[in-house]
């Protein structure tokens, strides 16, 4: 009997189809020989050859399929290898970006720390100078306040009483009370404080005693103002030096604050970028 031959294709353009046609031709020739010479001594050999030829054809077809499958696998493996290489290159690039980001972040942290140290140092120095000169600063403020009050009393309450320019008894009473309170505050003698009552009369009706007492009170006010101004004048050089130092330190604090703020902002930007690169690496 004719063995079953694996048919791998019917198209003449298919190499496997050519192999199948060749095997079919050999089988047909063997059958013709057996029909003409059924007792031919080589008939069994021909039948065996036919079997072997069929096996060879099948093996040839399998070899062709294997070659094609191998070529396909190699192509797919090459494509996969290229994809792996591309993925590895992309991952390495992301890692390099992360390394650079980490380096930049470390640099920004150092800059931020240095800026904060400078700011703290400037603030501490300013507080130190203020503390060392606190008493002098307070004394200067008290003297300036005393001068301002002396001038205000002279221009308001005393001037009103001296000139008799009050508009009502109530106003006169209030002005006199304010004036006498100030005289006591600056340490005026009690007799002069009491004599200030003579200011409740109009200038044209005041007696000699009242006029003399008013002159003494006026001189007391002038002397007090002169004393305050002299003390302030003595303090001017030292106060200017301290003020200049404090102004310089205040400016330094402002500059350090600006640097610290800028450094912190740059640090945050690099930190955000680094987090983004880490997220990108996780997706690779």
C-alpha positions in Angstrom: 0.0 0.0 0.0 1.0 3.6 -0.6 2.1 5.3 2.7 0.3 8.5 3.8 2.5 11.5 2.8 2.2 14.8 4.9 0.8 17.4 2.5 2.3 20.8 3.5 0.8 22.9 0.7 -0.7 22.8 -2.8 0.7 26.0 -4.2 3.6 25.5 -6.7 5.3 28.5 -5.2 5.5 26.7 -1.9 8.8 24.7 -1.5 7.0 22.2 0.7 4.5 21.6 -2.1 7.4 20.8 -4.5 8.7 18.2 -2.0 5.2 16.6 -1.8 4.9 16.4 -5.6 8.3 14.7 -5.9 7.3 12.1 -3.3 4.0 11.5 -5.1 5.9 11.0 -8.4 8.2 8.3 -6.9 5.2 6.4 -5.4 3.4 6.4 -8.8 6.5 5.0 -10.5 6.7 2.2 -8.0 3.1 1.3 -8.4 3.5 1.1 -12.2 6.4 -1.3 -11.8 4.4 -3.6 -9.5 1.4 -3.6 -11.9 3.6 -4.7 -14.9 5.9 -7.1 -13.0 4.1 -8.2 -9.9 6.6 -10.9 -9.3 9.6 -8.6 -9.8 12.1 -9.6 -7.1 12.8 -6.1 -6.2 9.1 -5.2 -5.5 9.5 -5.4 -1.8 12.6 -3.3 -2.0 10.7 -0.7 -4.0 7.9 -0.7 -1.5 10.4 -0.2 1.3 12.0 2.6 -0.7 8.6 4.2 -1.2 8.2 4.2 2.6 11.6 5.6 3.2 11.0 8.2 0.6 7.8 9.2 2.3 9.5 9.5 5.6 12.3 11.6 4.0 9.7 13.8 2.5 8.0 14.3 5.9 11.3 14.9 7.5 12.2 17.4 4.8 8.9 19.2 5.4 9.4 19.2 9.2 13.0 20.5 8.7 11.6 23.3 6.6 9.0 24.1 9.2 11.6 24.0 11.9 13.9 26.4 10.0 11.0 28.8 9.5 10.0 28.5 13.1 13.6 29.1 14.2 13.8 32.1 12.0 10.6 33.5 13.4 11.8 32.9 17.0 15.1 34.5 16.3 13.4 37.5 14.8 11.1 37.8 17.9 14.0 37.3 20.2 16.0 40.0 18.5 13.0 42.4 18.7 12.6 41.5 22.4 16.4 42.0 23.0 16.2 45.4 21.4 13.2 46.3 23.6 15.1 45.1 26.7 18.1 47.2 25.7 15.9 50.3 25.1 14.2 49.7 28.5 17.6 49.3 30.2 18.9 52.5 28.5 15.7 54.4 29.6 16.0 53.1 33.1 19.7 54.1 33.3 18.9 57.5 32.1 16.2 57.9 34.7 18.7 56.6 37.4 21.3 59.1 36.2 18.7 61.9 36.3 17.8 60.8 39.9 21.5 60.8 40.9 21.9 64.3 39.5 18.7 65.4 41.3 19.9 63.9 44.6 23.3 65.7 44.1 21.5 69.0 43.4 19.2 68.5 46.3 22.1 67.9 48.7 23.8 71.1 47.3 20.5 73.1 47.8 20.2 71.7 51.4 23.7 72.9 52.2 23.0 76.3 50.8 19.7 76.5 52.7 21.4 75.5 56.0 24.2 78.0 55.5 21.6 80.8 54.7 19.7 79.9 57.9 22.8 79.9 60.0 23.8 83.3 58.7 20.2 84.6 59.3 20.3 83.2 62.9 23.7 84.7 63.5 22.6 88.2 62.3 19.4 88.0 64.4 21.4 87.0 67.5 23.9 89.8 67.0 21.1 92.3 66.6 19.5 91.1 69.8 22.8 91.2 71.6 23.5 94.8 70.6 19.9 95.8 71.6 20.3 94.0 75.0 23.7 95.6 75.7 22.4 99.1 74.9 18.8 98.6 76.3 19.2 100.9 79.3 20.8 103.6 77.2 18.1 103.3 74.6 15.4 103.5 77.2 17.1 106.5 78.9 17.3 108.3 75.5 13.7 107.7 74.8 12.7 109.0 78.3 14.8 112.2 77.7 13.2 112.8 74.3 9.8 112.2 75.8 10.6 114.7 78.6 11.6 117.4 76.1 8.5 116.9 74.1 6.3 117.1 77.1 8.1 120.3 78.4 7.5 122.0 75.0 3.9 120.9 74.9 3.2 122.2 78.4 4.8 125.5 77.5 2.9 125.9 74.3 -0.5 124.8 75.6 -1.4 124.9 79.3 1.3 127.5 80.5 0.8 129.7 77.4 -3.0 129.7 77.9 -2.7 130.6 81.6 0.2 133.1 81.1 -1.7 135.0 78.4 -5.1 134.6 80.1 -6.6 133.2 76.8 -8.9 130.6 78.4 -12.5 130.8 77.2 -14.2 129.5 80.3 -13.6 128.9 83.9 -13.7 125.1 83.3 -11.0 125.4 80.7 -8.9 127.6 83.1 -9.3 125.0 85.8 -8.2 122.1 83.6 -5.2 124.0 82.3 -4.1 125.0 85.8 -4.4 121.4 87.1 -2.4 120.0 84.1 0.3 122.7 84.6 0.7 122.1 88.4 0.8 118.4 87.8 3.7 118.8 85.4 5.5 121.1 87.8 5.3 118.5 90.5 6.5 115.8 88.0 9.7 117.7 87.2 10.5 118.3 90.9 9.6 122.0 91.2 9.6 123.5 94.7 6.3 123.3 96.4 6.2 127.0 97.0 6.4 127.6 93.2 3.8 125.0 92.6 1.5 126.7 95.0 2.4 130.1 93.5 1.1 128.8 90.1 -2.4 129.6 91.4 -1.7 133.2 90.6 -2.1 132.2 86.9 -5.9 132.0 87.3 -6.1 135.8 87.2 -5.9 137.8 84.0 -2.4 139.3 83.2 -3.6 142.9 83.7 -4.8 142.4 87.3 -1.8 140.3 88.6 0.1 141.7 91.5 3.9 141.9 91.9 4.0 138.6 93.9 2.1 136.8 91.2 4.4 138.3 88.5 7.5 137.3 90.4 6.2 133.8 91.0 5.4 133.4 87.3 8.9 134.6 86.3 10.4 132.0 88.6 8.1 129.3 87.2 9.1 130.3 83.6 12.7 130.1 84.5 12.1 126.7 86.0 10.6 125.5 82.8 13.4 126.8 80.7 16.1 125.3 83.0 14.4 122.0 82.9 14.2 122.0 79.1 17.9 123.1 78.9 18.9 120.3 81.2 17.1 117.7 79.1 18.6 119.0 75.9 22.1 119.0 77.3 21.8 115.4 78.4 20.4 114.5 74.9 23.3 116.3 73.3 25.8 114.4 75.4 24.2 111.1 74.3 24.2 111.9 70.5 27.5 110.3 69.5 26.9 107.1 71.4 23.3 106.9 70.2 24.3 107.4 66.6 26.9 104.7 66.8 24.4 102.2 68.3 21.7 103.3 65.9 24.1 102.8 62.9 25.1 99.4 64.2 21.5 98.3 64.7 20.6 99.6 61.2 23.4 97.7 59.7 22.4 94.5 61.5 18.8 95.0 60.5 19.8 95.4 56.9 22.0 92.2 57.3 19.0 90.4 58.8 16.9 91.4 55.8 19.5 90.2 53.3 19.9 86.9 55.1 16.2 86.4 55.2 15.9 87.0 51.5 18.8 84.5 50.9 17.1 81.9 53.2 13.8 82.3 51.5 15.3 82.0 48.0 17.3 78.9 49.1 14.2 77.3 50.5 12.3 77.9 47.3 15.1 76.4 45.2 15.3 73.4 47.6 11.6 72.8 47.2 11.8 72.9 43.4 14.7 70.4 43.3 12.8 68.2 45.7 9.7 68.1 43.5 11.8 67.3 40.5 13.5 64.5 42.3 10.2 63.0 43.4 9.1 63.1 39.8 12.1 61.2 38.6 11.5 58.5 41.3 8.0 58.1 40.1 9.1 57.8 36.5 11.7 55.2 37.5 9.0 53.1 39.2 7.0 53.0 35.9 10.1 51.7 34.0 
